């Protein structure tokens, strides 16, 4: 019976998440296009990145041929931009 009491004193650890939420990745590339809404950026290599409203960038700088450095998170199968920098 002592073993049962000891087990109650040391509860099991909470299960760990399988992947850390918010793991950022980064990519550099050349802009191929920006959709009319200004929310979907496509790079020359075909990578598509969704730009949320809270990411403040100058959409006029995101023209075809511009070089960019992007950090993003994958959420629900989409690459969601966290930070976007247009390189000069």
HTML snippet that shows the backbone in 3Dmol.js (N, CA, C, O; Angstrom):
<script src="https://3Dmol.org/build/3Dmol-min.js"></script>
<div id="view" style="width:600px;height:400px;position:relative"></div>
<script>
const pdb = `
ATOM      1  N   UNK A   1       0.816  -1.193   0.000  1.00  0.00           N
ATOM      2  CA  UNK A   1       0.000   0.000   0.000  1.00  0.00           C
ATOM      3  C   UNK A   1       0.862   1.260   0.000  1.00  0.00           C
ATOM      4  O   UNK A   1       0.457   2.309  -0.502  1.00  0.00           O
ATOM      5  N   UNK A   2       2.052   1.136   0.569  1.00  0.00           N
ATOM      6  CA  UNK A   2       2.957   2.278   0.589  1.00  0.00           C
ATOM      7  C   UNK A   2       3.299   2.727  -0.824  1.00  0.00           C
ATOM      8  O   UNK A   2       3.413   3.928  -1.068  1.00  0.00           O
ATOM      9  N   UNK A   3       3.468   1.798  -1.764  1.00  0.00           N
ATOM     10  CA  UNK A   3       3.781   2.130  -3.152  1.00  0.00           C
ATOM     11  C   UNK A   3       2.685   2.982  -3.778  1.00  0.00           C
ATOM     12  O   UNK A   3       2.995   3.907  -4.529  1.00  0.00           O
ATOM     13  N   UNK A   4       1.435   2.709  -3.500  1.00  0.00           N
ATOM     14  CA  UNK A   4       0.324   3.480  -4.056  1.00  0.00           C
ATOM     15  C   UNK A   4       0.360   4.905  -3.522  1.00  0.00           C
ATOM     16  O   UNK A   4       0.103   5.849  -4.269  1.00  0.00           O
ATOM     17  N   UNK A   5       0.672   5.074  -2.259  1.00  0.00           N
ATOM     18  CA  UNK A   5       0.755   6.410  -1.677  1.00  0.00           C
ATOM     19  C   UNK A   5       1.898   7.192  -2.301  1.00  0.00           C
ATOM     20  O   UNK A   5       1.768   8.389  -2.559  1.00  0.00           O
ATOM     21  N   UNK A   6       3.009   6.526  -2.543  1.00  0.00           N
ATOM     22  CA  UNK A   6       4.160   7.188  -3.147  1.00  0.00           C
ATOM     23  C   UNK A   6       3.827   7.650  -4.560  1.00  0.00           C
ATOM     24  O   UNK A   6       4.252   8.727  -4.979  1.00  0.00           O
ATOM     25  N   UNK A   7       3.072   6.844  -5.293  1.00  0.00           N
ATOM     26  CA  UNK A   7       2.699   7.206  -6.662  1.00  0.00           C
ATOM     27  C   UNK A   7       1.827   8.458  -6.659  1.00  0.00           C
ATOM     28  O   UNK A   7       1.904   9.274  -7.576  1.00  0.00           O
ATOM     29  N   UNK A   8       1.009   8.606  -5.640  1.00  0.00           N
ATOM     30  CA  UNK A   8       0.139   9.776  -5.568  1.00  0.00           C
ATOM     31  C   UNK A   8       0.931  11.034  -5.236  1.00  0.00           C
ATOM     32  O   UNK A   8       0.510  12.136  -5.586  1.00  0.00           O
ATOM     33  N   UNK A   9       2.056  10.888  -4.577  1.00  0.00           N
ATOM     34  CA  UNK A   9       2.873  12.037  -4.229  1.00  0.00           C
ATOM     35  C   UNK A   9       3.630  12.588  -5.428  1.00  0.00           C
ATOM     36  O   UNK A   9       3.986  13.767  -5.430  1.00  0.00           O
ATOM     37  N   UNK A  10       3.883  11.788  -6.430  1.00  0.00           N
ATOM     38  CA  UNK A  10       4.658  12.189  -7.590  1.00  0.00           C
ATOM     39  C   UNK A  10       3.818  12.034  -8.860  1.00  0.00           C
ATOM     40  O   UNK A  10       3.904  11.011  -9.538  1.00  0.00           O
ATOM     41  N   UNK A  11       3.019  13.030  -9.179  1.00  0.00           N
ATOM     42  CA  UNK A  11       2.175  12.899 -10.369  1.00  0.00           C
ATOM     43  C   UNK A  11       3.022  12.837 -11.637  1.00  0.00           C
ATOM     44  O   UNK A  11       4.142  13.346 -11.685  1.00  0.00           O
ATOM     45  N   UNK A  12       2.469  12.213 -12.638  1.00  0.00           N
ATOM     46  CA  UNK A  12       3.176  12.090 -13.923  1.00  0.00           C
ATOM     47  C   UNK A  12       3.394  13.480 -14.514  1.00  0.00           C
ATOM     48  O   UNK A  12       2.584  14.389 -14.333  1.00  0.00           O
ATOM     49  N   UNK A  13       4.488  13.615 -15.211  1.00  0.00           N
ATOM     50  CA  UNK A  13       4.796  14.888 -15.875  1.00  0.00           C
ATOM     51  C   UNK A  13       3.799  15.123 -16.997  1.00  0.00           C
ATOM     52  O   UNK A  13       3.308  14.173 -17.608  1.00  0.00           O
ATOM     53  N   UNK A  14       3.505  16.366 -17.263  1.00  0.00           N
ATOM     54  CA  UNK A  14       2.608  16.696 -18.370  1.00  0.00           C
ATOM     55  C   UNK A  14       3.261  16.296 -19.682  1.00  0.00           C
ATOM     56  O   UNK A  14       4.475  16.430 -19.838  1.00  0.00           O
ATOM     57  N   UNK A  15       2.463  15.804 -20.630  1.00  0.00           N
ATOM     58  CA  UNK A  15       3.068  15.403 -21.907  1.00  0.00           C
ATOM     59  C   UNK A  15       3.664  16.593 -22.639  1.00  0.00           C
ATOM     60  O   UNK A  15       3.087  17.681 -22.644  1.00  0.00           O
ATOM     61  N   UNK A  16       4.806  16.388 -23.248  1.00  0.00           N
ATOM     62  CA  UNK A  16       5.479  17.462 -23.977  1.00  0.00           C
ATOM     63  C   UNK A  16       4.869  17.599 -25.362  1.00  0.00           C
ATOM     64  O   UNK A  16       4.374  16.625 -25.930  1.00  0.00           O
ATOM     65  N   UNK A  17       4.906  18.785 -25.892  1.00  0.00           N
ATOM     66  CA  UNK A  17       4.419  19.015 -27.252  1.00  0.00           C
ATOM     67  C   UNK A  17       5.340  18.290 -28.226  1.00  0.00           C
ATOM     68  O   UNK A  17       6.543  18.183 -27.988  1.00  0.00           O
ATOM     69  N   UNK A  18       4.777  17.798 -29.314  1.00  0.00           N
ATOM     70  CA  UNK A  18       5.588  17.052 -30.268  1.00  0.00           C
ATOM     71  C   UNK A  18       6.533  17.958 -31.037  1.00  0.00           C
ATOM     72  O   UNK A  18       7.636  17.540 -31.390  1.00  0.00           O
ATOM     73  N   UNK A  19       6.121  19.187 -31.301  1.00  0.00           N
ATOM     74  CA  UNK A  19       6.994  20.150 -31.981  1.00  0.00           C
ATOM     75  C   UNK A  19       6.768  21.500 -31.332  1.00  0.00           C
ATOM     76  O   UNK A  19       5.635  21.857 -31.014  1.00  0.00           O
ATOM     77  N   UNK A  20       7.825  22.241 -31.137  1.00  0.00           N
ATOM     78  CA  UNK A  20       7.651  23.537 -30.502  1.00  0.00           C
ATOM     79  C   UNK A  20       6.785  24.463 -31.370  1.00  0.00           C
ATOM     80  O   UNK A  20       7.060  24.654 -32.554  1.00  0.00           O
ATOM     81  N   UNK A  21       5.759  25.020 -30.773  1.00  0.00           N
ATOM     82  CA  UNK A  21       4.935  25.981 -31.505  1.00  0.00           C
ATOM     83  C   UNK A  21       5.773  27.226 -31.721  1.00  0.00           C
ATOM     84  O   UNK A  21       6.484  27.671 -30.820  1.00  0.00           O
ATOM     85  N   UNK A  22       5.691  27.774 -32.891  1.00  0.00           N
ATOM     86  CA  UNK A  22       6.428  28.994 -33.161  1.00  0.00           C
ATOM     87  C   UNK A  22       7.852  28.766 -33.625  1.00  0.00           C
ATOM     88  O   UNK A  22       8.697  29.647 -33.468  1.00  0.00           O
ATOM     89  N   UNK A  23       8.142  27.599 -34.196  1.00  0.00           N
ATOM     90  CA  UNK A  23       9.473  27.364 -34.731  1.00  0.00           C
ATOM     91  C   UNK A  23       9.611  28.154 -36.022  1.00  0.00           C
ATOM     92  O   UNK A  23       8.930  27.881 -37.010  1.00  0.00           O
ATOM     93  N   UNK A  24      10.494  29.127 -35.999  1.00  0.00           N
ATOM     94  CA  UNK A  24      10.669  29.979 -37.177  1.00  0.00           C
ATOM     95  C   UNK A  24      11.699  29.404 -38.125  1.00  0.00           C
ATOM     96  O   UNK A  24      12.706  28.827 -37.714  1.00  0.00           O
ATOM     97  N   UNK A  25      11.417  29.577 -39.401  1.00  0.00           N
ATOM     98  CA  UNK A  25      12.350  29.213 -40.458  1.00  0.00           C
ATOM     99  C   UNK A  25      12.605  30.479 -41.256  1.00  0.00           C
ATOM    100  O   UNK A  25      11.863  31.454 -41.137  1.00  0.00           O
ATOM    101  N   UNK A  26      13.647  30.466 -42.065  1.00  0.00           N
ATOM    102  CA  UNK A  26      13.891  31.647 -42.889  1.00  0.00           C
ATOM    103  C   UNK A  26      14.264  31.225 -44.302  1.00  0.00           C
ATOM    104  O   UNK A  26      14.745  30.118 -44.545  1.00  0.00           O
ATOM    105  N   UNK A  27      14.025  32.144 -45.214  1.00  0.00           N
ATOM    106  CA  UNK A  27      14.302  31.905 -46.625  1.00  0.00           C
ATOM    107  C   UNK A  27      14.670  33.237 -47.261  1.00  0.00           C
ATOM    108  O   UNK A  27      14.166  34.289 -46.869  1.00  0.00           O
ATOM    109  N   UNK A  28      15.546  33.174 -48.239  1.00  0.00           N
ATOM    110  CA  UNK A  28      15.868  34.354 -49.040  1.00  0.00           C
ATOM    111  C   UNK A  28      15.539  34.021 -50.476  1.00  0.00           C
ATOM    112  O   UNK A  28      15.731  32.887 -50.916  1.00  0.00           O
ATOM    113  N   UNK A  29      15.042  35.007 -51.214  1.00  0.00           N
ATOM    114  CA  UNK A  29      14.708  34.751 -52.598  1.00  0.00           C
ATOM    115  C   UNK A  29      14.322  36.015 -53.331  1.00  0.00           C
ATOM    116  O   UNK A  29      14.414  37.125 -52.806  1.00  0.00           O
ATOM    117  N   UNK A  30      13.887  35.812 -54.564  1.00  0.00           N
ATOM    118  CA  UNK A  30      13.483  36.902 -55.434  1.00  0.00           C
ATOM    119  C   UNK A  30      11.977  36.852 -55.620  1.00  0.00           C
ATOM    120  O   UNK A  30      11.413  35.787 -55.872  1.00  0.00           O
ATOM    121  N   UNK A  31      11.331  37.989 -55.499  1.00  0.00           N
ATOM    122  CA  UNK A  31       9.877  38.066 -55.635  1.00  0.00           C
ATOM    123  C   UNK A  31       9.478  37.779 -57.079  1.00  0.00           C
ATOM    124  O   UNK A  31      10.010  38.369 -58.020  1.00  0.00           O
ATOM    125  N   UNK A  32       8.529  36.860 -57.229  1.00  0.00           N
ATOM    126  CA  UNK A  32       7.943  36.588 -58.539  1.00  0.00           C
ATOM    127  C   UNK A  32       6.664  37.404 -58.681  1.00  0.00           C
ATOM    128  O   UNK A  32       6.432  38.043 -59.708  1.00  0.00           O
ATOM    129  N   UNK A  33       5.826  37.374 -57.621  1.00  0.00           N
ATOM    130  CA  UNK A  33       4.576  38.135 -57.676  1.00  0.00           C
ATOM    131  C   UNK A  33       3.994  38.328 -56.282  1.00  0.00           C
ATOM    132  O   UNK A  33       4.349  37.629 -55.333  1.00  0.00           O
ATOM    133  N   UNK A  34       3.091  39.297 -56.189  1.00  0.00           N
ATOM    134  CA  UNK A  34       2.318  39.576 -54.983  1.00  0.00           C
ATOM    135  C   UNK A  34       0.881  39.672 -55.455  1.00  0.00           C
ATOM    136  O   UNK A  34       0.585  40.432 -56.377  1.00  0.00           O
ATOM    137  N   UNK A  35      -0.024  38.910 -54.837  1.00  0.00           N
ATOM    138  CA  UNK A  35      -1.406  38.925 -55.307  1.00  0.00           C
ATOM    139  C   UNK A  35      -2.058  40.285 -55.080  1.00  0.00           C
ATOM    140  O   UNK A  35      -1.525  41.121 -54.350  1.00  0.00           O
ATOM    141  N   UNK A  36      -3.204  40.501 -55.702  1.00  0.00           N
ATOM    142  CA  UNK A  36      -3.885  41.795 -55.661  1.00  0.00           C
ATOM    143  C   UNK A  36      -4.242  42.230 -54.248  1.00  0.00           C
ATOM    144  O   UNK A  36      -4.281  43.427 -53.961  1.00  0.00           O
ATOM    145  N   UNK A  37      -4.503  41.272 -53.360  1.00  0.00           N
ATOM    146  CA  UNK A  37      -4.848  41.625 -51.981  1.00  0.00           C
ATOM    147  C   UNK A  37      -3.624  41.987 -51.158  1.00  0.00           C
ATOM    148  O   UNK A  37      -3.751  42.548 -50.069  1.00  0.00           O
ATOM    149  N   UNK A  38      -2.419  41.666 -51.676  1.00  0.00           N
ATOM    150  CA  UNK A  38      -1.188  41.953 -50.947  1.00  0.00           C
ATOM    151  C   UNK A  38      -0.931  40.981 -49.819  1.00  0.00           C
ATOM    152  O   UNK A  38      -0.124  41.260 -48.933  1.00  0.00           O
ATOM    153  N   UNK A  39      -1.615  39.826 -49.836  1.00  0.00           N
ATOM    154  CA  UNK A  39      -1.469  38.864 -48.743  1.00  0.00           C
ATOM    155  C   UNK A  39      -0.674  37.621 -49.116  1.00  0.00           C
ATOM    156  O   UNK A  39      -0.173  36.928 -48.231  1.00  0.00           O
ATOM    157  N   UNK A  40      -0.546  37.320 -50.421  1.00  0.00           N
ATOM    158  CA  UNK A  40       0.162  36.110 -50.820  1.00  0.00           C
ATOM    159  C   UNK A  40       1.343  36.479 -51.710  1.00  0.00           C
ATOM    160  O   UNK A  40       1.179  36.991 -52.817  1.00  0.00           O
ATOM    161  N   UNK A  41       2.531  36.205 -51.195  1.00  0.00           N
ATOM    162  CA  UNK A  41       3.777  36.506 -51.884  1.00  0.00           C
ATOM    163  C   UNK A  41       4.315  35.214 -52.481  1.00  0.00           C
ATOM    164  O   UNK A  41       4.396  34.195 -51.795  1.00  0.00           O
ATOM    165  N   UNK A  42       4.683  35.254 -53.758  1.00  0.00           N
ATOM    166  CA  UNK A  42       5.266  34.092 -54.420  1.00  0.00           C
ATOM    167  C   UNK A  42       6.690  34.440 -54.836  1.00  0.00           C
ATOM    168  O   UNK A  42       6.935  35.467 -55.469  1.00  0.00           O
ATOM    169  N   UNK A  43       7.630  33.558 -54.466  1.00  0.00           N
ATOM    170  CA  UNK A  43       9.032  33.742 -54.838  1.00  0.00           C
ATOM    171  C   UNK A  43       9.304  33.019 -56.160  1.00  0.00           C
ATOM    172  O   UNK A  43       8.509  32.187 -56.597  1.00  0.00           O
ATOM    173  N   UNK A  44      10.427  33.344 -56.786  1.00  0.00           N
ATOM    174  CA  UNK A  44      10.799  32.745 -58.072  1.00  0.00           C
ATOM    175  C   UNK A  44      10.852  31.219 -58.010  1.00  0.00           C
ATOM    176  O   UNK A  44      10.557  30.552 -59.002  1.00  0.00           O
ATOM    177  N   UNK A  45      11.227  30.657 -56.853  1.00  0.00           N
ATOM    178  CA  UNK A  45      11.327  29.199 -56.730  1.00  0.00           C
ATOM    179  C   UNK A  45       9.983  28.522 -56.498  1.00  0.00           C
ATOM    180  O   UNK A  45       9.916  27.302 -56.342  1.00  0.00           O
ATOM    181  N   UNK A  46       8.886  29.331 -56.474  1.00  0.00           N
ATOM    182  CA  UNK A  46       7.549  28.780 -56.282  1.00  0.00           C
ATOM    183  C   UNK A  46       7.068  28.805 -54.846  1.00  0.00           C
ATOM    184  O   UNK A  46       5.909  28.480 -54.588  1.00  0.00           O
ATOM    185  N   UNK A  47       7.923  29.182 -53.898  1.00  0.00           N
ATOM    186  CA  UNK A  47       7.526  29.267 -52.496  1.00  0.00           C
ATOM    187  C   UNK A  47       6.443  30.325 -52.328  1.00  0.00           C
ATOM    188  O   UNK A  47       6.595  31.457 -52.785  1.00  0.00           O
ATOM    189  N   UNK A  48       5.339  29.946 -51.662  1.00  0.00           N
ATOM    190  CA  UNK A  48       4.262  30.894 -51.398  1.00  0.00           C
ATOM    191  C   UNK A  48       4.229  31.202 -49.910  1.00  0.00           C
ATOM    192  O   UNK A  48       4.283  30.304 -49.070  1.00  0.00           O
ATOM    193  N   UNK A  49       4.140  32.488 -49.600  1.00  0.00           N
ATOM    194  CA  UNK A  49       4.158  32.965 -48.223  1.00  0.00           C
ATOM    195  C   UNK A  49       2.947  33.854 -47.990  1.00  0.00           C
ATOM    196  O   UNK A  49       2.678  34.763 -48.776  1.00  0.00           O
ATOM    197  N   UNK A  50       2.214  33.592 -46.908  1.00  0.00           N
ATOM    198  CA  UNK A  50       1.056  34.395 -46.557  1.00  0.00           C
ATOM    199  C   UNK A  50       1.505  35.525 -45.624  1.00  0.00           C
ATOM    200  O   UNK A  50       2.148  35.278 -44.604  1.00  0.00           O
ATOM    201  N   UNK A  51       1.160  36.762 -45.983  1.00  0.00           N
ATOM    202  CA  UNK A  51       1.553  37.932 -45.191  1.00  0.00           C
ATOM    203  C   UNK A  51       0.357  38.378 -44.359  1.00  0.00           C
ATOM    204  O   UNK A  51      -0.593  38.932 -44.912  1.00  0.00           O
ATOM    205  N   UNK A  52       0.375  38.152 -43.036  1.00  0.00           N
ATOM    206  CA  UNK A  52      -0.741  38.593 -42.201  1.00  0.00           C
ATOM    207  C   UNK A  52      -0.767  40.116 -42.061  1.00  0.00           C
ATOM    208  O   UNK A  52       0.242  40.787 -42.274  1.00  0.00           O
ATOM    209  N   UNK A  53      -1.923  40.644 -41.703  1.00  0.00           N
ATOM    210  CA  UNK A  53      -2.107  42.095 -41.601  1.00  0.00           C
ATOM    211  C   UNK A  53      -1.186  42.735 -40.571  1.00  0.00           C
ATOM    212  O   UNK A  53      -0.846  43.910 -40.702  1.00  0.00           O
ATOM    213  N   UNK A  54      -0.768  41.979 -39.536  1.00  0.00           N
ATOM    214  CA  UNK A  54       0.071  42.573 -38.491  1.00  0.00           C
ATOM    215  C   UNK A  54       1.538  42.697 -38.895  1.00  0.00           C
ATOM    216  O   UNK A  54       2.328  43.282 -38.153  1.00  0.00           O
ATOM    217  N   UNK A  55       1.920  42.158 -40.058  1.00  0.00           N
ATOM    218  CA  UNK A  55       3.292  42.333 -40.555  1.00  0.00           C
ATOM    219  C   UNK A  55       3.315  43.608 -41.381  1.00  0.00           C
ATOM    220  O   UNK A  55       2.699  43.691 -42.444  1.00  0.00           O
ATOM    221  N   UNK A  56       4.030  44.590 -40.879  1.00  0.00           N
ATOM    222  CA  UNK A  56       4.074  45.904 -41.522  1.00  0.00           C
ATOM    223  C   UNK A  56       5.227  45.969 -42.511  1.00  0.00           C
ATOM    224  O   UNK A  56       6.397  45.962 -42.131  1.00  0.00           O
ATOM    225  N   UNK A  57       4.871  46.030 -43.782  1.00  0.00           N
ATOM    226  CA  UNK A  57       5.874  46.155 -44.843  1.00  0.00           C
ATOM    227  C   UNK A  57       5.328  47.091 -45.905  1.00  0.00           C
ATOM    228  O   UNK A  57       4.120  47.314 -45.996  1.00  0.00           O
ATOM    229  N   UNK A  58       6.225  47.629 -46.699  1.00  0.00           N
ATOM    230  CA  UNK A  58       5.817  48.481 -47.801  1.00  0.00           C
ATOM    231  C   UNK A  58       5.521  47.585 -48.994  1.00  0.00           C
ATOM    232  O   UNK A  58       6.438  47.067 -49.633  1.00  0.00           O
ATOM    233  N   UNK A  59       4.259  47.407 -49.287  1.00  0.00           N
ATOM    234  CA  UNK A  59       3.862  46.524 -50.384  1.00  0.00           C
ATOM    235  C   UNK A  59       4.412  47.026 -51.728  1.00  0.00           C
ATOM    236  O   UNK A  59       4.601  46.234 -52.650  1.00  0.00           O
ATOM    237  N   UNK A  60       4.668  48.330 -51.842  1.00  0.00           N
ATOM    238  CA  UNK A  60       5.209  48.866 -53.100  1.00  0.00           C
ATOM    239  C   UNK A  60       6.627  48.371 -53.344  1.00  0.00           C
ATOM    240  O   UNK A  60       7.056  48.291 -54.495  1.00  0.00           O
ATOM    241  N   UNK A  61       7.370  48.033 -52.281  1.00  0.00           N
ATOM    242  CA  UNK A  61       8.723  47.508 -52.435  1.00  0.00           C
ATOM    243  C   UNK A  61       8.716  46.040 -52.856  1.00  0.00           C
ATOM    244  O   UNK A  61       9.724  45.531 -53.348  1.00  0.00           O
ATOM    245  N   UNK A  62       7.583  45.355 -52.666  1.00  0.00           N
ATOM    246  CA  UNK A  62       7.497  43.930 -52.985  1.00  0.00           C
ATOM    247  C   UNK A  62       7.093  43.720 -54.443  1.00  0.00           C
ATOM    248  O   UNK A  62       6.077  43.088 -54.730  1.00  0.00           O
ATOM    249  N   UNK A  63       7.880  44.244 -55.336  1.00  0.00           N
ATOM    250  CA  UNK A  63       7.585  44.082 -56.761  1.00  0.00           C
ATOM    251  C   UNK A  63       8.433  42.952 -57.329  1.00  0.00           C
ATOM    252  O   UNK A  63       9.432  42.549 -56.733  1.00  0.00           O
ATOM    253  N   UNK A  64       8.031  42.459 -58.465  1.00  0.00           N
ATOM    254  CA  UNK A  64       8.762  41.377 -59.117  1.00  0.00           C
ATOM    255  C   UNK A  64      10.228  41.767 -59.284  1.00  0.00           C
ATOM    256  O   UNK A  64      10.545  42.870 -59.729  1.00  0.00           O
ATOM    257  N   UNK A  65      11.109  40.846 -58.919  1.00  0.00           N
ATOM    258  CA  UNK A  65      12.541  41.079 -59.031  1.00  0.00           C
ATOM    259  C   UNK A  65      13.197  41.546 -57.745  1.00  0.00           C
ATOM    260  O   UNK A  65      14.423  41.520 -57.637  1.00  0.00           O
ATOM    261  N   UNK A  66      12.404  41.976 -56.762  1.00  0.00           N
ATOM    262  CA  UNK A  66      12.972  42.425 -55.487  1.00  0.00           C
ATOM    263  C   UNK A  66      13.531  41.217 -54.727  1.00  0.00           C
ATOM    264  O   UNK A  66      12.939  40.138 -54.742  1.00  0.00           O
ATOM    265  N   UNK A  67      14.666  41.410 -54.070  1.00  0.00           N
ATOM    266  CA  UNK A  67      15.259  40.366 -53.238  1.00  0.00           C
ATOM    267  C   UNK A  67      14.763  40.546 -51.812  1.00  0.00           C
ATOM    268  O   UNK A  67      14.769  41.652 -51.271  1.00  0.00           O
ATOM    269  N   UNK A  68      14.330  39.435 -51.210  1.00  0.00           N
ATOM    270  CA  UNK A  68      13.769  39.502 -49.865  1.00  0.00           C
ATOM    271  C   UNK A  68      14.383  38.440 -48.964  1.00  0.00           C
ATOM    272  O   UNK A  68      14.859  37.401 -49.422  1.00  0.00           O
ATOM    273  N   UNK A  69      14.355  38.733 -47.677  1.00  0.00           N
ATOM    274  CA  UNK A  69      14.702  37.776 -46.634  1.00  0.00           C
ATOM    275  C   UNK A  69      13.469  37.672 -45.750  1.00  0.00           C
ATOM    276  O   UNK A  69      12.978  38.677 -45.237  1.00  0.00           O
ATOM    277  N   UNK A  70      12.973  36.452 -45.575  1.00  0.00           N
ATOM    278  CA  UNK A  70      11.712  36.245 -44.865  1.00  0.00           C
ATOM    279  C   UNK A  70      11.900  35.230 -43.752  1.00  0.00           C
ATOM    280  O   UNK A  70      12.514  34.182 -43.957  1.00  0.00           O
ATOM    281  N   UNK A  71      11.374  35.538 -42.573  1.00  0.00           N
ATOM    282  CA  UNK A  71      11.265  34.518 -41.530  1.00  0.00           C
ATOM    283  C   UNK A  71       9.778  34.198 -41.410  1.00  0.00           C
ATOM    284  O   UNK A  71       8.931  35.091 -41.461  1.00  0.00           O
ATOM    285  N   UNK A  72       9.473  32.903 -41.248  1.00  0.00           N
ATOM    286  CA  UNK A  72       8.080  32.477 -41.243  1.00  0.00           C
ATOM    287  C   UNK A  72       7.885  31.269 -40.342  1.00  0.00           C
ATOM    288  O   UNK A  72       8.842  30.610 -39.935  1.00  0.00           O
ATOM    289  N   UNK A  73       6.619  30.996 -40.041  1.00  0.00           N
ATOM    290  CA  UNK A  73       6.209  29.801 -39.310  1.00  0.00           C
ATOM    291  C   UNK A  73       5.228  29.044 -40.182  1.00  0.00           C
ATOM    292  O   UNK A  73       4.446  29.643 -40.921  1.00  0.00           O
ATOM    293  N   UNK A  74       5.273  27.735 -40.094  1.00  0.00           N
ATOM    294  CA  UNK A  74       4.292  26.937 -40.823  1.00  0.00           C
ATOM    295  C   UNK A  74       3.093  26.716 -39.911  1.00  0.00           C
ATOM    296  O   UNK A  74       3.219  26.184 -38.809  1.00  0.00           O
ATOM    297  N   UNK A  75       1.920  27.139 -40.397  1.00  0.00           N
ATOM    298  CA  UNK A  75       0.675  27.005 -39.637  1.00  0.00           C
ATOM    299  C   UNK A  75      -0.409  26.505 -40.578  1.00  0.00           C
ATOM    300  O   UNK A  75      -0.730  27.166 -41.566  1.00  0.00           O
ATOM    301  N   UNK A  76      -0.962  25.366 -40.283  1.00  0.00           N
ATOM    302  CA  UNK A  76      -2.047  24.830 -41.087  1.00  0.00           C
ATOM    303  C   UNK A  76      -1.679  24.649 -42.554  1.00  0.00           C
ATOM    304  O   UNK A  76      -2.515  24.838 -43.437  1.00  0.00           O
ATOM    305  N   UNK A  77      -0.432  24.284 -42.811  1.00  0.00           N
ATOM    306  CA  UNK A  77       0.008  24.063 -44.174  1.00  0.00           C
ATOM    307  C   UNK A  77       0.429  25.324 -44.916  1.00  0.00           C
ATOM    308  O   UNK A  77       0.845  25.252 -46.072  1.00  0.00           O
ATOM    309  N   UNK A  78       0.326  26.474 -44.266  1.00  0.00           N
ATOM    310  CA  UNK A  78       0.733  27.734 -44.881  1.00  0.00           C
ATOM    311  C   UNK A  78       2.031  28.229 -44.266  1.00  0.00           C
ATOM    312  O   UNK A  78       2.297  28.002 -43.086  1.00  0.00           O
ATOM    313  N   UNK A  79       2.827  28.899 -45.066  1.00  0.00           N
ATOM    314  CA  UNK A  79       4.023  29.574 -44.563  1.00  0.00           C
ATOM    315  C   UNK A  79       3.597  30.999 -44.225  1.00  0.00           C
ATOM    316  O   UNK A  79       3.375  31.818 -45.116  1.00  0.00           O
ATOM    317  N   UNK A  80       3.484  31.284 -42.935  1.00  0.00           N
ATOM    318  CA  UNK A  80       2.985  32.572 -42.456  1.00  0.00           C
ATOM    319  C   UNK A  80       4.165  33.464 -42.070  1.00  0.00           C
ATOM    320  O   UNK A  80       4.954  33.126 -41.188  1.00  0.00           O
ATOM    321  N   UNK A  81       4.269  34.597 -42.740  1.00  0.00           N
ATOM    322  CA  UNK A  81       5.383  35.524 -42.549  1.00  0.00           C
ATOM    323  C   UNK A  81       5.364  36.114 -41.141  1.00  0.00           C
ATOM    324  O   UNK A  81       4.328  36.569 -40.657  1.00  0.00           O
ATOM    325  N   UNK A  82       6.527  36.097 -40.494  1.00  0.00           N
ATOM    326  CA  UNK A  82       6.721  36.749 -39.192  1.00  0.00           C
ATOM    327  C   UNK A  82       7.481  38.060 -39.381  1.00  0.00           C
ATOM    328  O   UNK A  82       7.189  39.062 -38.727  1.00  0.00           O
ATOM    329  N   UNK A  83       8.459  38.038 -40.285  1.00  0.00           N
ATOM    330  CA  UNK A  83       9.277  39.219 -40.558  1.00  0.00           C
ATOM    331  C   UNK A  83       9.700  39.166 -42.014  1.00  0.00           C
ATOM    332  O   UNK A  83      10.064  38.109 -42.529  1.00  0.00           O
ATOM    333  N   UNK A  84       9.648  40.323 -42.678  1.00  0.00           N
ATOM    334  CA  UNK A  84      10.018  40.386 -44.087  1.00  0.00           C
ATOM    335  C   UNK A  84      10.888  41.598 -44.301  1.00  0.00           C
ATOM    336  O   UNK A  84      10.555  42.705 -43.879  1.00  0.00           O
ATOM    337  N   UNK A  85      12.017  41.372 -44.968  1.00  0.00           N
ATOM    338  CA  UNK A  85      12.959  42.456 -45.224  1.00  0.00           C
ATOM    339  C   UNK A  85      13.270  42.486 -46.714  1.00  0.00           C
ATOM    340  O   UNK A  85      13.675  41.478 -47.292  1.00  0.00           O
ATOM    341  N   UNK A  86      13.079  43.651 -47.335  1.00  0.00           N
ATOM    342  CA  UNK A  86      13.456  43.818 -48.738  1.00  0.00           C
ATOM    343  C   UNK A  86      14.901  44.251 -48.759  1.00  0.00           C
ATOM    344  O   UNK A  86      15.259  45.268 -48.166  1.00  0.00           O
ATOM    345  N   UNK A  87      15.749  43.474 -49.449  1.00  0.00           N
ATOM    346  CA  UNK A  87      17.177  43.767 -49.493  1.00  0.00           C
ATOM    347  C   UNK A  87      17.470  44.685 -50.657  1.00  0.00           C
ATOM    348  O   UNK A  87      16.918  44.522 -51.745  1.00  0.00           O
ATOM    349  N   UNK A  88      18.335  45.646 -50.426  1.00  0.00           N
ATOM    350  CA  UNK A  88      18.690  46.613 -51.473  1.00  0.00           C
ATOM    351  C   UNK A  88      19.828  46.118 -52.321  1.00  0.00           C
ATOM    352  O   UNK A  88      20.253  46.808 -53.247  1.00  0.00           O
TER     353      UNK A  88
END
`;
const viewer = $3Dmol.createViewer("view");
viewer.addModel(pdb, "pdb");
viewer.setStyle({}, {cartoon: {color: "spectrum"}});
viewer.zoomTo();
viewer.render();
</script>
